[in-house]
Amino acid sequence: MHPTRRHLLATAALAPLAGVLPPAQAQGGWPTKPVRIVVPFAAGGTTDILARALAPELQRVFGQPFVVDNKPGAGGNTGAAEVAKAGGDGYTLLMGTVGTHAINPSLYPKMPYDAVKDFVPVTLVAGVPNVLVINPARAQALGVNTVADFVKALKANPGRLNMASSGNGTSIHLAGELFKTMTGTFMVHLPYRGSGPALIDLMAGNVDVMFDNLPSAMPHIKSGRLKALAVTSAQRSGALPELPTVEEAGGAALKGYEASSWFGLLAPAGTPKDVVDRVQQETAKALATPAMKERLLAQGAIPSGITSAEFARLMAAETTKWARVVKASGAKVD
């Protein structure tokens, strides 16, 4: 089950609140050079936003640069595979997602990495709902103001509307596939190399709709460049409390609909346990600070910081859950 807002906030609240440790060079020698955080999607999406929020905090504590490196492609598989092959010396981390580590293993017939054996979970950084957003001009032309209106428009225009995603196999893609399955509708899927470029085309009117992660869509919703219809989580988001859930707004056909996302740090297999533990502990501390919590919550992200073992259990449960969704939707990626 996807972690609830209450659970994640409670977990974050338990993270140590003591002052930061001295630079790590004085405690075991790591790190002695820059550490790379690979983001397996293009800049501008939620994965990138979270990595760039966290990197300066880790750099401040450990005394070495934490460099965000965008490696988009294949629904996150390109960047994740690069990290899997990087070797466990502690100098390469992955900002993994529900896509790279829970959805893709069921969606792709051939994976370039083993999501379990090739990685060590470090910590869950944040959970976020997705949000159903539509180009405002398209919404006006179709008379769409609610989820029910949107379903009606889809049924009246079979195959004429399209949905953007941040890539095949991402939670953004699967949120749309689940929606199509439950409503008996069809939209053409247009995968991009991240939310950033997909949002640009959505706002330009080149695509119609997207089930984007809330943090990356939030500024465009607030500016009026995107029209939000509902969040995909089981509960409303504290960042947009006036916005209903898909289940609330969609009627009987969408009862039980839920498709949220999560993002977490992972390291290549073989990374020393003390390095993993120290990164987890300092990440948890950073996420528990009032400034970081306020910043992420305002964007619709729920900060976490759970232990490596807890993150491993979450990923196992999420892999089982999304395997059922992939099977039910019939979604496949060659």
N, C-alpha and C positions, 0 to 999 in steps of 0.2 A: 504494500500500500504506500502511496506517496505520502511523505511526511506532512502533517497538518501544520498550519501557522502556529497553533498553540504549542505543538511539540517542538518545532524548530526554535521558537522564541525561548521556550523553557530550557532547551539544550544550550542555546547561546548564553543564557543568563548564568549557567553553571560554569562557563569557561572562566579560567583564572583571571582575576582583575588586578593582579599585582603588577608592579612596574616591569618594564622590559629587561631582558637579560643583557649583559654586556655583549659586544660584538662576538660572533661565534669563533673567530680565529683564536680567541683565548680559551676556547673550550673544545678541544679535540681537532682543531685544524680545518674544519669545514665551516663555511666556504672560503677558499683562498682565491677565487676568481668569480666572474659573473655567472649567475644562474639563469637559465633560459626557461621561460614559461611558454610553451607552445599552445597557441589558440588555434584549433582546427577549423576555423571559419574566418571569413573576411572581417575586417575592422568595421565597427559600428553596431554589431549585434550584442546580445546580452552576454555571451561568453567572453567577448572582448571587453565589454564594460566592466565585468566583475574582475577579470584578470588585471586590468589597468587600475582598478580601485585598490586591489590587494598588493600589487607589486611594490609600490613605494613604502608600504608598511613593513614588508619583509626586508626590503633594502635597508630601512632605517635600523631595524633590529640586528640584522646579520652583518652589516657593514660592507656588503658587496652589492653591485647592481643586480636586480631581478628584471630581466629584459623580456618583454612580451614580444613573441614572434608569431605572426599570423601565417598559418599554413593551410589554406582552405582546399576543399575538394572532396568528392565522393561522400557527401553527407558526414564529413568529419573524419572519415577513415584515413585520408592521406596524412593529416597531421598526427593522428593517433598512432598510425603505423610507424611514422618517423620516430616518435618517442619510444615505442616498443623496442626499436632496434638501436636506441641511443646508448644503451649500457647503463648499468646501475651505479654510476659514480656520484650521483647526487646533484649533478649540474644540469639536468634536464628534467622538467616537470611538464605535465599536461593538465590544462584546464579541460577536463573531460565533461561529458554531458550525458543526459539520459539517452541521447541518440547513439553516441560512440560506445556506451557501455551497458545499455539495456535493450535498445531497439535494433540496432544494426545486426547483431548476431542472428536475429531471426529473419531479418529482411533481406540480407545479402546471402546468396547461395555460397559465395566464396569470400572469406574475410582475409585481409592482409595481416591480421594479428589475432591473438586469443585474448579476449577482453578480461579474462580471469588470470590465466597463467602468465601473461606478459606484463602484468602491472601489479603494483602494490598500492592499494587505496591509501591516501593520506588523510583527507577530510572532505566532508561535504561543505561547500562554501555557502550555497544558498539554494532555496527552492523558490520557484516562481510560477504563477499561473500564466497560461497563454491568454491572449485576448483576440477576439474575432473583430477585425477591423476591415472597413470597406472604403474605397475611394469615395469621397463625399459627392462628387458630381455623378458618379455611377449610381450611388444610393438614391440621389434625387431623381435620376432618370427612371429608375426601377420602382420608385415609391417605397424604398426600404428604410424603415426607422427602427425595426425590432427584429429579433431572431425569427419570429413567426413570419414577418414580411419577407425576410430573406429566403426562408424555405419556400414560401409561395412563389417568389421570383425564380428560384431554381427550377421548380416544377413547371413553371410556365415557359422557361427558356432552357430546355435540357441540352447540355453540352455547349451552351453559348457563353457561359461565365467561366472564368479561370481563377485559380488560386495559386498565389506565389508561396514558396517556402524557402527556408534557408538551406535546403538540400534534401536529397532523398534519404529517408530514414530518420530525419530529425523529428523531435516531438511536434514541431510545427507542421510538418508533413502529415504525421500520423493523427494529429488532432483533426485535420481536415478529412482524412480518410475515415476516421471513426464517425465524424459528423455525416458524411455521405452515406455510410452504411446504415446508420440509425434512421436517417430521414428518407432513404430510398431515392436520393438525388445524385446528380453527377456534375462535377466540375473538372475541367482540364487542369492537371497539375503541372506547374512550371517551376522546377527546382532551380535555385540560384546557389552561389558559393558562399552564402551567409545572409543574415537578415539585412545588413546594411544595403547591399545592392538591390535586394528584393523590395525594401521599403522605398527606395528611390523610384523604382518603376511603378510601385503602387501609387505613390503620391503624384506621379506624372500622368497617371491614367492608362499606363501600358498594361497593367493587370487590374483585376477587379477587387480581390479580397485576399486576406491573409490571416492565419491563426498565429500571430507573432507572440514572442515572449514579451511580457508586459514592460520590463525596463526599457527595451529598445524602442517600443512603440509609444511609450508614455509621452515624451516631449512632442510628438507629432499629433497625438490625441489632444493634448492641452492647447496646441497652436491652432487646432481646427483643420489641419491638413489631412487628418484621418478621422473617420467616424467610427467610434467603438460601439459594438452592439452587445457584447457580453464577455465575461471572463470564463475560461474553461475549467476552472477549479471547482471543487465541491462546495466551497464557501466563497462569499464575496471577498474582494480584496480590500484591505484597509486603505490602500492608496487611491482607490476609486470606489468608495462604498456605495455610491449611487448606481453603479453599473451592476445589473443582475448577472447571475450565472447562466450559462447556456441551458442548464437543466430548468432553472426557474422560468426562463423566457421562452423555452422551446416547446412546452406542452408535453403530452404523453409520449410522443415519439422519441424525445430526448431525455426521458427519465433515466437517471443513473449516469448520464454523460459526465466524464471527468478525464482531463488530459493535461496534466501539469508537467512542468519541466524541472530539472535540477542540474546543478553544476558543481563539480568538485575537483580538487587536486589529486592527481595520481602520479606515481613515479614508475620508471621501468623496473621490472623484476630484478632483484638483486641489490637494490638500493639499500644501504645500511639502515637497520632499524632505528638507530639513534638519530639519523638524519630525518627519517620519516616522522619520528616522534617529535622532534624539535620543530619541524615545519608545521605539524598539526597543532602543537601547543601555541606557537606564536600566531598562527592564523586564527585560532580560537580567541586569543586575547585581542587581536585586532578587530575581529568581528563583534566582540562584546563591548567595545568602547562606545559610549553614547553617540559620538560623532559618526562613526561608521554605521551603527545601527540605524540612526536617523536617516542617513544618506540612502542606504539600501531600501529601507522600508518605504521611503518617499517615492522610490522608483518602482515599487511593487515586488521587490525581492525580500525574502525572509532569511536573514543570516543564520548560519548554523555553527559549525566548528566541531562536530562530533569526532570521536576517536576513529582510528583506522579500522578497528574491528567492527564498530557500529556502521561505518560507511560500507564495509564489505557486506554486511547483512542487508543493508538497504538495497545495494546493487543487485544482490541475488533475488530479493523479492520483486524488484522492479523488472528484472529480466523475465521472470515468470509471468508477471502481469502483462508486459508488452508483447510477449510471444503470443498470448491469447488474442490481443488486439490485432496484431499483424495477421494471424490466421483468420480471424473473423472478417477483417477488411479485404482480404485477398491481395493486399499490396505486395508487390515484388519489385526488386531492383536487380537488373542483370549486371 
